[in-house]
């Protein structure tokens, strides 16, 4: 079984769960030291190759053809670190951590929610949110919160078992909601694409997807769609997440090196993400619409 890679899913071993990550006080000093490559990665199992743990069929994040935005960021990382790139492929489902990072078959997961157990998080390299997707020419195009009364009586698509479902229930919107499966084999099914197709065809009036997924598939739609990050929701659960690289606990040298990569290449990372339609947010939840 493969699952949609998005925050708030029910798999505690998956990459997107939790809150907050702490930066180390010695980071600035360590980043300034001209350490040789062997010293910088002294706590890695493999010191000569960038070994990435990834799902082989999980667009827009990764696939075996290297077409996802995490593939592109991994390419950039390998180039900047001067290492050849190698993948360990395993579906983003139960057992992912145990069979990849935990088994020391690879050394970094390219997308993990800050604070997500059981990994050690790097600094965040982007922030995004769940998004409300509607037709640009429709009367819901400017809705930016699930509290909006215009959503009453509307058919709203939602991935079953994800945080937005709690907010739909709180706002009395669940009776007419249309659920889409969370756990699927992505080689054969794509709930996000199905939701966008239903929105295009008028089967639903709006859809809610994790931002990187929603932004990517909305961009590919033949119908002009509005993609609005849900940053105004009150109370828990939050629909805004900080995304990091996930590594094994204790590998602090590796964390410092990846933090340096994020700091030095943030502009290039943002350009990749924006090219894939990822709705980026700054620290005040304001949209980032172009890379520096």
VOPAGU-2260 file (C-alpha; in pm, 1 decimal, decimal comma):
REM VOPAGU-2260
SITE   aa  ch    i         X         Y         Z
SITE  UNK   A    0       0,0       0,0       0,0
SITE  UNK   A    1     123,2     349,8     -81,4
SITE  UNK   A    2     -18,3     656,2      84,7
SITE  UNK   A    3     -56,8    1016,6     -19,9
SITE  UNK   A    4     246,4    1196,0     126,1
SITE  UNK   A    5      78,6    1469,4     324,1
SITE  UNK   A    6      76,7    1600,0     680,5
SITE  UNK   A    7    -164,9    1458,7     932,0
SITE  UNK   A    8    -202,2    1108,0     791,3
SITE  UNK   A    9    -263,7     821,1    1029,2
SITE  UNK   A   10      77,0     652,4     977,4
SITE  UNK   A   11     293,2     757,7    1269,3
SITE  UNK   A   12     598,2     615,3    1092,4
SITE  UNK   A   13     541,2     830,0     787,3
SITE  UNK   A   14     716,9    1154,0     737,3
SITE  UNK   A   15     440,3    1410,8     800,1
SITE  UNK   A   16     334,1    1430,0    1158,4
SITE  UNK   A   17     401,6    1660,7    1448,3
SITE  UNK   A   18     513,3    2012,3    1529,7
SITE  UNK   A   19     821,1    2225,2    1579,6
SITE  UNK   A   20    1199,1    2158,2    1533,9
SITE  UNK   A   21    1482,1    2318,3    1737,1
SITE  UNK   A   22    1791,8    2476,0    1576,3
SITE  UNK   A   23    2126,7    2402,2    1742,5
SITE  UNK   A   24    2308,2    2696,4    1906,1
SITE  UNK   A   25    2643,2    2594,7    1757,1
SITE  UNK   A   26    2516,2    2598,9    1397,8
SITE  UNK   A   27    2673,9    2929,6    1293,6
SITE  UNK   A   28    3016,0    2829,4    1422,3
SITE  UNK   A   29    3006,9    2485,9    1266,6
SITE  UNK   A   30    2896,8    2615,9     928,8
SITE  UNK   A   31    3191,9    2855,8     919,1
SITE  UNK   A   32    3452,8    2583,2     967,6
SITE  UNK   A   33    3625,1    2462,9     647,6
SITE  UNK   A   34    3585,4    2094,6     735,4
SITE  UNK   A   35    3689,6    1828,7     483,0
SITE  UNK   A   36    3405,6    1624,5     335,2
SITE  UNK   A   37    3501,4    1315,8     535,9
SITE  UNK   A   38    3473,0    1508,6     862,6
SITE  UNK   A   39    3145,7    1673,1     765,5
SITE  UNK   A   40    2974,5    1338,6     720,2
SITE  UNK   A   41    3164,5    1142,7     983,5
SITE  UNK   A   42    2844,6    1007,8    1140,0
SITE  UNK   A   43    2703,0     868,9     813,8
SITE  UNK   A   44    2716,6     502,6     724,2
SITE  UNK   A   45    2824,1     579,9     366,7
SITE  UNK   A   46    3066,1     870,3     328,8
SITE  UNK   A   47    3091,7     877,6     -50,0
SITE  UNK   A   48    2731,9     878,9    -179,2
SITE  UNK   A   49    2417,4    1083,1    -116,7
SITE  UNK   A   50    2175,9     802,4     -29,8
SITE  UNK   A   51    1813,8     918,5     -42,5
SITE  UNK   A   52    1511,9     727,0      91,4
SITE  UNK   A   53    1208,8     781,1    -133,9
SITE  UNK   A   54     878,2     645,8    -263,8
SITE  UNK   A   55     904,2     517,0    -623,3
SITE  UNK   A   56     553,4     637,2    -721,8
SITE  UNK   A   57     452,1     945,0    -526,1
SITE  UNK   A   58     424,2    1246,1    -755,2
SITE  UNK   A   59     466,9    1537,0    -724,5
SITE  UNK   A   60     725,3    1443,4    -458,8
SITE  UNK   A   61     925,2    1154,4    -606,2
SITE  UNK   A   62     916,7     877,0    -859,8
SITE  UNK   A   63    1169,7     636,3   -1006,0
SITE  UNK   A   64    1200,2     850,5   -1318,8
SITE  UNK   A   65    1324,3    1145,0   -1109,4
SITE  UNK   A   66    1031,9    1368,1   -1207,0
SITE  UNK   A   67     924,4    1492,9    -861,7
SITE  UNK   A   68    1030,3    1814,2    -691,8
SITE  UNK   A   69    1206,2    1620,3    -414,7
SITE  UNK   A   70    1401,0    1440,3    -688,7
SITE  UNK   A   71    1506,8    1778,3    -827,5
SITE  UNK   A   72    1611,5    1904,1    -483,4
SITE  UNK   A   73    1807,0    1580,3    -428,1
SITE  UNK   A   74    1982,2    1639,5    -763,8
SITE  UNK   A   75    2076,0    1989,4    -648,8
SITE  UNK   A   76    2194,6    1858,7    -311,1
SITE  UNK   A   77    2414,3    1592,9    -471,7
SITE  UNK   A   78    2566,1    1853,6    -702,0
SITE  UNK   A   79    2639,7    2099,4    -422,2
SITE  UNK   A   80    2775,7    1833,9    -184,5
SITE  UNK   A   81    2987,8    1679,3    -458,4
SITE  UNK   A   82    2841,7    1330,7    -411,5
SITE  UNK   A   83    2684,6    1083,7    -654,0
SITE  UNK   A   84    2312,9    1030,5    -588,6
SITE  UNK   A   85    2163,6     692,0    -504,6
SITE  UNK   A   86    1805,0     601,5    -404,5
SITE  UNK   A   87    1656,2     340,7    -175,4
SITE  UNK   A   88    1297,8     298,2    -296,3
SITE  UNK   A   89    1023,9     203,5     -51,7
SITE  UNK   A   90     653,1     301,0     -41,1
SITE  UNK   A   91     556,9     579,3     201,3
SITE  UNK   A   92     352,4     352,1     422,8
SITE  UNK   A   93     383,4     156,2     745,7
SITE  UNK   A   94     743,1      42,4     789,9
SITE  UNK   A   95     898,5     318,0     578,1
SITE  UNK   A   96    1135,6     447,8     847,2
SITE  UNK   A   97    1226,1     100,0     974,9
SITE  UNK   A   98    1310,5     -28,3     628,1
SITE  UNK   A   99    1500,7     280,1     509,3
SITE  UNK   A  100    1664,8     520,6     755,1
SITE  UNK   A  101    1627,8     280,6    1045,5
SITE  UNK   A  102    1795,7       0,2     853,1
SITE  UNK   A  103    2075,8     239,6     743,9
SITE  UNK   A  104    2005,0     165,5     380,0
SITE  UNK   A  105    1991,7     539,7     308,2
SITE  UNK   A  106    2065,8     863,9     491,9
SITE  UNK   A  107    1801,5    1128,8     421,9
SITE  UNK   A  108    1427,7    1159,0     353,5
SITE  UNK   A  109    1366,6    1467,6     141,2
SITE  UNK   A  110    1037,7    1573,5     302,1
SITE  UNK   A  111     941,6    1535,6     669,1
SITE  UNK   A  112     719,9    1754,4     887,1
SITE  UNK   A  113     918,5    1940,3    1152,0
SITE  UNK   A  114     905,2    1748,9    1479,6
SITE  UNK   A  115     798,2    1426,6    1311,6
SITE  UNK   A  116     905,5    1117,8    1503,9
SITE  UNK   A  117    1127,8     922,2    1489,7
SITE  UNK   A  118    1365,5    1127,8    1275,9
SITE  UNK   A  119    1605,0    1410,3    1352,3
SITE  UNK   A  120    1482,6    1713,5    1158,3
SITE  UNK   A  121    1697,5    1966,0     978,7
SITE  UNK   A  122    1590,5    2328,1     956,8
SITE  UNK   A  123    1274,7    2370,7     750,5
SITE  UNK   A  124    1333,3    2430,4     380,0
SITE  UNK   A  125     973,5    2531,8     309,8
SITE  UNK   A  126     638,3    2604,6     473,5
SITE  UNK   A  127     306,8    2521,3     313,1
SITE  UNK   A  128     -54,2    2453,6     410,4
SITE  UNK   A  129    -359,0    2257,2     314,8
SITE  UNK   A  130    -539,8    2442,8      37,7
SITE  UNK   A  131    -897,8    2502,7     -71,6
SITE  UNK   A  132    -933,5    2454,4    -447,8
SITE  UNK   A  133   -1227,1    2601,6    -641,3
SITE  UNK   A  134   -1302,2    2717,1    -994,4
SITE  UNK   A  135   -1156,5    3060,1   -1065,3
SITE  UNK   A  136   -1475,4    3178,3   -1228,8
SITE  UNK   A  137   -1701,2    3042,4    -951,4
SITE  UNK   A  138   -1859,5    3214,2    -652,4
SITE  UNK   A  139   -1624,6    3036,7    -408,0
SITE  UNK   A  140   -1301,0    3154,8    -567,5
SITE  UNK   A  141   -1221,8    3407,1    -294,0
SITE  UNK   A  142   -1317,1    3188,0       3,3
SITE  UNK   A  143   -1013,5    3164,9     234,7
SITE  UNK   A  144   -1149,6    2992,6     545,5
SITE  UNK   A  145   -1370,8    2693,9     615,4
SITE  UNK   A  146   -1580,2    2918,7     839,7
SITE  UNK   A  147   -1710,3    3106,1     534,1
SITE  UNK   A  148   -2089,2    3072,3     519,1
SITE  UNK   A  149   -2078,9    3033,9     141,5
SITE  UNK   A  150   -1950,8    2679,8     193,3
SITE  UNK   A  151   -2273,5    2574,4     364,6
SITE  UNK   A  152   -2460,4    2321,9     154,9
SITE  UNK   A  153   -2168,0    2275,7     -82,8
SITE  UNK   A  154   -2007,6    1948,2    -182,6
SITE  UNK   A  155   -1645,8    1955,4     -67,5
SITE  UNK   A  156   -1385,8    1690,9    -148,1
SITE  UNK   A  157   -1153,3    1585,3     133,2
SITE  UNK   A  158    -894,7    1310,9     182,9
SITE  UNK   A  159   -1039,7    1078,7     447,0
SITE  UNK   A  160    -866,9    1073,5     784,4
SITE  UNK   A  161    -673,5    1398,7     739,7
SITE  UNK   A  162    -680,4    1715,3     957,6
SITE  UNK   A  163    -915,0    1919,8     733,4
SITE  UNK   A  164   -1187,3    1665,4     807,4
SITE  UNK   A  165   -1190,6    1779,6    1170,4
SITE  UNK   A  166   -1247,4    2137,2    1060,3
SITE  UNK   A  167   -1519,4    2039,2     813,1
SITE  UNK   A  168   -1698,9    1863,3    1099,1
SITE  UNK   A  169   -1653,8    2162,3    1330,2
SITE  UNK   A  170   -1808,2    2392,2    1069,0
SITE  UNK   A  171   -2099,4    2160,6     985,5
SITE  UNK   A  172   -1969,1    2082,1     637,3
SITE  UNK   A  173   -1913,1    1708,3     666,7
SITE  UNK   A  174   -2265,0    1581,2     575,6
SITE  UNK   A  175   -2220,1    1675,7     209,5
SITE  UNK   A  176   -1842,9    1617,5     197,4
SITE  UNK   A  177   -1710,5    1368,0     -56,4
SITE  UNK   A  178   -1428,7    1151,7      86,2
SITE  UNK   A  179   -1132,3    1032,4    -118,0
SITE  UNK   A  180    -907,1     747,4      -5,2
SITE  UNK   A  181    -590,0     822,7     188,5
SITE  UNK   A  182    -418,1     484,7     155,7
SITE  UNK   A  183    -385,4     376,5    -206,1
SITE  UNK   A  184    -134,1     217,0    -439,5
SITE  UNK   A  185     -17,2     524,8    -626,4
SITE  UNK   A  186      88,4     315,3    -924,3
SITE  UNK   A  187    -280,5     262,1   -1000,3
SITE  UNK   A  188    -479,4     528,3    -811,6
SITE  UNK   A  189    -443,3     900,6    -749,9
SITE  UNK   A  190    -707,0    1048,3    -516,9
SITE  UNK   A  191    -580,1    1401,9    -577,7
SITE  UNK   A  192    -620,2    1370,5    -952,9
SITE  UNK   A  193    -963,5    1216,3    -903,7
SITE  UNK   A  194   -1065,8    1508,1    -680,7
SITE  UNK   A  195    -944,5    1766,2    -933,5
SITE  UNK   A  196   -1129,4    1584,6   -1213,7
SITE  UNK   A  197   -1449,2    1584,0   -1006,2
SITE  UNK   A  198   -1407,6    1955,9    -940,7
SITE  UNK   A  199   -1354,6    2023,9   -1310,5
SITE  UNK   A  200   -1667,9    1821,4   -1394,7
SITE  UNK   A  201   -1886,4    1982,1   -1127,8
SITE  UNK   A  202   -1922,5    1666,2    -918,6
SITE  UNK   A  203   -1790,9    1867,7    -621,9
SITE  UNK   A  204   -1790,6    2243,1    -560,2
SITE  UNK   A  205   -1451,7    2261,0    -385,8
SITE  UNK   A  206   -1166,9    2034,0    -280,9
SITE  UNK   A  207    -913,9    2034,0       2,7
SITE  UNK   A  208    -565,1    1892,0     -54,4
SITE  UNK   A  209    -221,1    1921,6     104,2
SITE  UNK   A  210     -68,2    2226,4     -63,4
SITE  UNK   A  211     214,5    2069,9    -266,9
SITE  UNK   A  212     -24,7    1806,7    -402,1
SITE  UNK   A  213    -314,3    2044,3    -463,2
SITE  UNK   A  214    -100,4    2313,3    -621,9
SITE  UNK   A  215      64,6    2065,9    -857,9
SITE  UNK   A  216    -252,0    1898,3    -983,3
SITE  UNK   A  217    -451,4    2221,9    -998,4
SITE  UNK   A  218    -177,0    2363,1   -1221,3
SITE  UNK   A  219    -219,5    2066,6   -1458,3
SITE  UNK   A  220    -598,6    2106,8   -1481,9
SITE  UNK   A  221    -756,4    2223,6   -1809,0
SITE  UNK   A  222   -1001,4    2432,1   -1601,9
SITE  UNK   A  223    -861,8    2748,4   -1435,5
SITE  UNK   A  224    -859,6    2681,8   -1061,5
SITE  UNK   A  225    -807,6    2894,6    -752,4
SITE  UNK   A  226    -570,9    2751,1    -488,9
SITE  UNK   A  227    -602,7    2922,5    -148,6
SITE  UNK   A  228    -385,5    2820,4     150,6
SITE  UNK   A  229    -600,5    2765,0     461,9
SITE  UNK   A  230    -396,3    2977,2     702,2
SITE  UNK   A  231    -686,3    3145,1     885,0
SITE  UNK   A  232    -836,3    2843,6    1060,1
SITE  UNK   A  233    -873,5    2879,4    1437,6
SITE  UNK   A  234    -768,6    2621,3    1693,1
SITE  UNK   A  235    -630,4    2275,4    1634,7
SITE  UNK   A  236    -545,0    2108,9    1412,5
SITE  UNK   A  237    -322,3    2358,3    1236,8
SITE  UNK   A  238    -321,3    2327,3     860,1
SITE  UNK   A  239      20,5    2495,3     818,3
SITE  UNK   A  240     338,0    2283,1     830,2
SITE  UNK   A  241     713,8    2332,6     815,2
SITE  UNK   A  242     888,3    2072,9     598,0
SITE  UNK   A  243    1241,7    1952,6     668,2
SITE  UNK   A  244    1484,4    1682,9     564,9
SITE  UNK   A  245    1458,7    1380,5     793,4
SITE  UNK   A  246    1771,8    1196,7     910,8
SITE  UNK   A  247    1863,1     949,7    1186,0
SITE  UNK   A  248    1879,2    1079,2    1545,4
SITE  UNK   A  249    2232,9    1154,8    1658,4
SITE  UNK   A  250    2376,8    1236,8    1315,8
SITE  UNK   A  251    2452,6    1598,1    1404,1
SITE  UNK   A  252    2738,5    1651,4    1156,8
SITE  UNK   A  253    2504,0    1549,2     876,5
SITE  UNK   A  254    2235,0    1781,9    1009,6
SITE  UNK   A  255    2477,4    2076,6    1007,2
SITE  UNK   A  256    2580,5    2000,6     650,3
SITE  UNK   A  257    2219,9    1981,7     530,1
SITE  UNK   A  258    2132,3    2301,5     717,5
SITE  UNK   A  259    2420,7    2472,9     535,1
SITE  UNK   A  260    2283,0    2345,5     202,9
SITE  UNK   A  261    1936,7    2485,6     285,4
SITE  UNK   A  262    2081,3    2821,6     387,1
SITE  UNK   A  263    2301,4    2854,0      78,5
SITE  UNK   A  264    2050,0    2721,2    -175,6
SITE  UNK   A  265    1715,4    2849,3     -43,7
SITE  UNK   A  266    1656,7    3056,8    -354,8
SITE  UNK   A  267    1718,7    2760,8    -586,2
SITE  UNK   A  268    1501,7    2535,7    -368,4
SITE  UNK   A  269    1217,5    2788,5    -381,7
SITE  UNK   A  270    1241,2    2809,0    -759,1
SITE  UNK   A  271    1202,3    2432,3    -787,5
SITE  UNK   A  272     903,6    2430,6    -551,1
SITE  UNK   A  273     729,2    2721,9    -721,9
SITE  UNK   A  274     780,0    2561,9   -1062,8
SITE  UNK   A  275     579,1    2262,2    -934,1
SITE  UNK   A  276     298,4    2485,1    -807,4
SITE  UNK   A  277     380,8    2439,9    -437,8
SITE  UNK   A  278     206,0    2716,7    -237,1
SITE  UNK   A  279     496,4    2854,7     -32,8
SITE  UNK   A  280     443,9    3059,1     283,9
SITE  UNK   A  281     678,0    3285,9     475,7
SITE  UNK   A  282     700,1    3295,1     855,3
SITE  UNK   A  283     388,5    3515,9     875,1
SITE  UNK   A  284     182,7    3284,3     650,2
SITE  UNK   A  285     207,0    3523,9     358,0
SITE  UNK   A  286     243,4    3370,6       7,4
SITE  UNK   A  287     590,2    3357,2    -145,8
SITE  UNK   A  288     523,3    3406,4    -514,7
SITE  UNK   A  289     874,5    3426,8    -653,1
SITE  UNK   A  290    1217,7    3310,2    -546,1
SITE  UNK   A  291    1484,7    3565,4    -449,7
